[in-house]
């Protein structure tokens, strides 16, 4: 997933500007369309009535690879909207089940470090992808279409290998096959909502600023991403272990304070090198977001994980569907306002993070409040 999606991601801003003449308006619409499948991720629970979670993950991972492979064939506004939708359906449905299976299969006392290790492996895969993109485009002169097809079909072959080679694993807990919202998960829902809103500003507009304002080439964007994922590969496992030691409240407090400073700096930066440094720091802070997942794992009923994974992805993408298009219009008049809005979101997340208990568990989900475990269903 990481290797294939990384290629789509690193080429996107240059591809849409050079081949389809996108402005902030079009990139905002495209990114909003990309998030619609994430908003609809709750529907995965109904598909899981007919297909096992592991098979579901493999199927939609294959669909994502197909979407990446055909992207270069449609260098127009509506063509990019279509291929992005195909890629995004595969990506978001896979990620929904990926999160669910991870939280089901990994012990609570090991999950933070395990998720950090997963981020490190994703970093290594992305590093290989970015380095390859930089080499084949800067040195071999390959075009966008060739690179999209190379990685899309490579990913498809890898998914086929996974399907044929790996055994089917049983889930340790029978999962609820209906949508549920529990009142006692409200803090997790709030943190997830703000995380989705804030992340869109980073994904959509921080990268777009590098190309539009500072004139980064494909090679320079690739090198920037290489640095990002090299840091992930080196430090993500350590960050996960650190979260396991200090707890979710402290980890998220550090993340949100740092992100507030970074977004404010984005708003006023005028130096290309400084902007690149902020981008790397921003990406490193986002690695701490695994604390939201481990917080939920500690407070959740084990049988709720699959259903809540779909619901949380939908909550994460409520703002993501609206923000890119809306702020894309704001971007035309003031990029500074876009990033200051990100600062406000980071500070809101900081306030919520302080409500996480030192030892979260069922019945102790929110600091200062205790709930009765049997009276939670909203």
C-alpha positions in Angstrom: 0.0 0.0 0.0 2.6 2.5 1.0 4.8 2.0 -2.0 2.0 2.3 -4.6 0.1 5.2 -2.9 3.4 7.1 -2.3 4.0 7.3 -6.1 0.5 8.6 -6.7 0.9 11.1 -3.9 4.4 12.4 -4.8 3.5 13.0 -8.5 0.1 14.5 -7.9 0.8 18.2 -7.5 3.3 18.4 -10.4 1.1 16.2 -12.6 -2.0 18.3 -12.2 -0.2 21.6 -12.6 1.8 20.6 -15.6 -0.7 18.4 -17.5 -4.1 19.7 -16.4 -3.3 23.3 -15.4 -4.9 23.0 -12.0 -5.3 25.9 -9.7 -6.1 25.9 -6.0 -9.8 25.5 -6.9 -9.4 22.3 -9.0 -6.9 20.7 -6.5 -9.3 21.4 -3.7 -12.2 19.8 -5.6 -10.0 16.8 -6.5 -8.9 16.3 -2.9 -12.5 16.6 -1.7 -13.6 13.9 -4.1 -10.7 11.8 -3.0 -12.1 11.9 0.6 -15.7 10.9 -0.3 -14.9 7.2 -0.1 -13.4 7.8 3.3 -16.6 9.5 4.4 -18.5 6.4 3.2 -16.2 4.0 4.9 -18.9 3.1 7.4 -20.5 1.1 4.6 -17.7 -1.4 4.9 -19.5 -3.0 7.8 -22.3 -4.1 5.4 -19.9 -5.6 2.9 -18.3 -7.6 5.7 -21.6 -9.5 6.0 -20.6 -11.2 2.8 -16.8 -11.3 2.8 -14.1 -11.9 5.5 -12.1 -8.9 6.6 -8.8 -10.2 5.3 -10.2 -11.0 1.8 -11.9 -7.6 1.9 -8.5 -5.9 2.5 -6.8 -7.7 -0.4 -9.6 -6.9 -2.8 -9.6 -3.2 -2.2 -5.9 -3.0 -2.1 -5.9 -4.4 -5.7 -8.5 -1.8 -6.7 -6.2 1.0 -5.4 -3.3 -0.3 -7.5 -5.5 -0.3 -10.6 -6.5 3.3 -9.9 -2.8 4.3 -9.7 -1.9 2.4 -12.8 -4.4 4.2 -15.1 -3.9 7.7 -13.7 -1.4 8.8 -16.3 -3.9 8.0 -19.1 -6.3 10.7 -18.1 -4.4 14.0 -17.9 -7.6 16.2 -17.7 -9.7 17.6 -15.0 -12.5 15.1 -15.2 -10.2 12.2 -16.0 -8.2 12.9 -12.9 -11.4 13.2 -10.8 -12.4 9.7 -12.1 -9.1 7.9 -11.6 -8.7 9.5 -8.2 -12.1 8.2 -7.1 -11.1 4.6 -8.2 -7.8 4.8 -6.3 -9.5 6.3 -3.3 -12.2 3.7 -3.0 -9.5 1.0 -2.8 -7.3 3.0 -0.4 -9.9 4.0 2.1 -11.7 0.6 2.3 -8.4 -1.1 2.7 -7.3 1.2 5.4 -10.6 0.8 7.3 -10.1 -2.9 7.6 -6.4 -2.6 8.1 -6.9 -0.5 11.2 -9.6 -2.9 12.4 -7.4 -6.1 12.0 -4.4 -4.4 13.6 -6.3 -3.5 16.7 -7.9 -6.9 16.9 -4.7 -8.9 16.4 -2.1 -7.0 18.4 -2.0 -7.0 22.2 -2.8 -3.6 23.9 0.5 -3.4 25.7 2.4 -3.9 22.4 0.2 -1.9 20.0 1.9 1.5 20.2 5.4 0.1 19.5 3.9 -2.2 16.8 2.2 0.6 15.1 5.4 2.6 15.2 7.2 -0.4 13.6 4.5 -0.5 10.9 5.1 3.2 10.2 8.8 2.5 9.9 8.2 -0.2 7.3 5.8 2.1 5.4 8.6 4.7 5.5 11.0 2.3 4.0 8.6 1.3 1.2 7.9 5.0 0.5 11.6 5.8 0.5 12.2 3.2 -2.2 9.2 4.6 -4.2 10.4 8.2 -4.0 14.0 7.3 -4.8 12.8 5.3 -7.8 10.6 8.2 -9.0 13.4 10.6 -8.7 15.9 8.4 -10.6 13.6 7.3 -13.4 12.2 10.8 -14.0 15.3 13.0 -13.4 17.9 10.7 -14.9 16.1 8.4 -17.3 13.5 10.9 -18.5 10.5 8.7 -17.9 7.1 10.4 -18.3 4.3 10.4 -15.8 2.3 7.7 -17.5 5.2 5.2 -17.4 5.8 5.7 -13.7 2.2 5.4 -12.8 1.8 2.1 -14.7 5.1 0.8 -13.4 4.1 1.1 -9.8 0.4 0.4 -10.2 1.1 -3.0 -11.9 3.9 -3.8 -9.5 1.5 -3.2 -6.6 -1.1 -5.4 -8.3 1.4 -8.2 -8.7 2.4 -7.9 -5.1 -1.3 -8.1 -4.0 -1.7 -11.3 -6.1 1.3 -12.7 -4.3 -0.2 -11.9 -0.9 -3.5 -13.5 -1.8 -1.8 -16.7 -3.0 0.9 -17.0 -0.3 -0.6 -15.9 3.1 -2.9 -18.1 5.2 -6.3 -16.9 6.4 -6.2 -15.7 10.0 -9.1 -16.0 12.4 -10.2 -13.0 14.4 -9.9 -13.5 18.2 -13.3 -11.8 18.8 -16.5 -12.1 16.8 -17.2 -8.6 15.5 -20.4 -6.6 15.6 -21.9 -6.5 12.1 -23.9 -3.3 12.5 -23.1 0.3 12.9 -22.8 1.5 16.4 -22.1 4.8 18.2 -21.2 4.7 21.8 -21.5 7.8 24.0 -18.5 6.8 26.0 -16.3 7.0 22.8 -17.1 10.7 22.3 -13.6 11.9 23.0 -12.2 9.4 20.5 -14.7 10.6 17.9 -13.8 14.3 18.6 -10.1 13.7 18.3 -10.6 11.7 15.1 -12.8 14.4 13.5 -10.2 17.2 14.2 -7.3 15.0 13.1 -9.1 14.5 9.7 -9.7 18.2 9.3 -6.2 19.2 10.2 -4.5 16.5 8.1 -6.2 17.7 5.0 -4.5 21.1 5.2 -1.2 19.4 5.4 -1.9 16.9 2.6 -3.6 19.3 0.2 -2.1 22.7 0.8 1.4 22.3 2.3 2.5 20.2 -0.7 0.7 22.4 -3.2 2.5 25.4 -1.7 5.9 23.8 -2.4 5.0 23.6 -6.1 3.0 26.7 -6.6 4.7 29.2 -4.4 8.3 27.9 -4.2 8.5 26.2 -7.6 9.6 22.7 -6.4 10.2 20.3 -9.3 9.2 16.6 -9.3 12.8 15.7 -8.3 12.8 18.2 -5.5 9.4 17.1 -4.2 10.6 13.5 -4.4 13.7 14.4 -2.4 11.6 16.2 0.2 9.4 13.1 0.6 12.5 10.9 0.8 13.7 12.9 3.8 10.2 12.6 5.3 10.1 8.9 5.1 13.7 8.4 6.1 12.8 10.1 9.3 9.8 7.8 9.7 11.9 4.8 9.0 14.5 5.8 11.6 12.2 7.2 14.3 8.7 5.8 14.0 9.4 2.7 16.1 11.0 4.8 18.8 8.1 7.2 18.7 5.7 4.2 19.2 7.8 2.9 22.1 7.8 6.5 23.6 4.0 6.7 23.4 3.8 3.4 25.2 6.0 4.8 28.0 4.5 8.3 28.5 0.9 7.6 27.6 -1.5 9.0 25.0 -2.3 12.3 26.8 1.3 13.4 27.0 2.1 12.2 23.4 -0.8 14.0 21.9 -0.1 17.2 23.9 3.4 17.3 22.4 2.0 16.6 18.9 -0.7 19.3 18.9 1.6 22.0 20.5 4.1 21.3 17.8 1.6 21.3 15.0 0.2 24.7 16.1 3.6 26.2 15.8 4.2 24.5 12.4 1.0 25.7 10.9 1.5 29.3 12.1 5.0 29.1 10.5 3.5 27.9 7.2 1.3 31.0 7.2 4.2 33.4 7.0 7.1 31.4 5.5 8.9 33.1 2.6 11.9 30.9 2.2 11.8 27.7 0.2 14.3 25.8 2.4 12.5 26.8 5.6 9.2 25.7 4.0 10.8 22.3 3.3 12.0 22.0 6.8 8.6 22.8 8.2 7.1 20.1 5.9 9.5 17.5 7.3 8.8 18.5 11.0 5.1 18.5 10.3 5.2 14.9 8.9 7.2 13.7 11.9 4.6 15.1 14.3 1.9 13.2 12.5 3.6 10.0 13.4 2.4 10.6 17.0 -1.2 10.3 15.9 -1.0 6.5 16.5 -1.7 7.5 20.1 -5.4 8.1 19.1 -5.6 4.5 17.9 -4.0 3.0 21.0 -6.3 5.2 23.2 -9.3 3.7 21.4 -8.0 0.2 21.7 -7.7 0.6 25.5 -11.2 1.9 26.0 -13.1 -0.2 23.4 -15.0 -3.5 23.7 -13.1 -6.0 21.6 -16.1 -6.8 19.5 -16.7 -3.1 18.6 -13.4 -2.6 16.8 -14.5 -3.5 13.2 -17.7 -1.5 13.3 -16.0 1.5 15.0 -13.1 1.5 12.6 -15.6 2.1 9.8 -17.5 4.8 11.8 -14.2 6.5 12.8 -13.0 6.7 9.2 -16.3 8.3 8.3 -16.0 10.8 11.1 -12.3 11.4 10.1 -13.5 12.3 6.6 -16.6 14.5 7.4 -14.4 17.6 7.4 -12.1 16.1 4.7 -14.9 16.1 2.2 -15.6 19.8 2.8 -12.3 21.5 3.7 -10.2 21.0 0.5 -12.9 22.5 -1.8 -13.8 25.3 0.6 -10.2 26.2 1.5 -9.2 25.9 -2.1 -11.4 28.9 -2.8 -9.9 30.7 0.3 -6.4 29.8 -1.1 -7.1 32.0 -4.2 -7.3 35.0 -1.9 -5.1 34.2 1.1 -3.0 31.1 1.7 -2.1 32.6 5.1 -5.7 32.2 6.3 -5.7 28.6 5.2 -2.8 27.7 7.4 -4.0 29.8 10.4 -7.2 27.8 10.2 -4.9 24.7 10.7 -3.4 26.4 13.8 -6.9 26.8 15.2 -7.6 23.1 14.6 -4.4 22.0 16.3 -5.2 24.1 19.4 -8.7 22.6 19.5 -7.2 19.1 19.4 -4.8 20.2 22.2 -7.7 21.1 24.5 -9.5 17.7 23.8 -6.3 15.7 24.3 -6.1 17.0 27.9 -9.3 15.0 28.7 -7.5 11.7 28.1 -7.0 9.8 31.4 -3.5 8.6 32.4 -4.8 5.0 32.3 -7.7 4.8 29.9 -9.9 1.7 30.1 -13.6 0.8 29.8 -15.3 2.9 32.4 -12.5 5.4 32.5 -12.6 6.9 29.0 -12.5 10.6 29.8 -10.5 12.4 32.5 -12.7 13.9 35.2 -15.6 11.7 34.2 -16.4 8.1 34.8 -19.1 6.2 32.9 -21.0 3.0 33.7 -19.8 0.4 31.3 -23.3 -1.0 30.8 -25.0 2.3 29.9 -23.0 3.4 26.9 -25.0 2.9 23.7 -26.1 6.2 22.1 
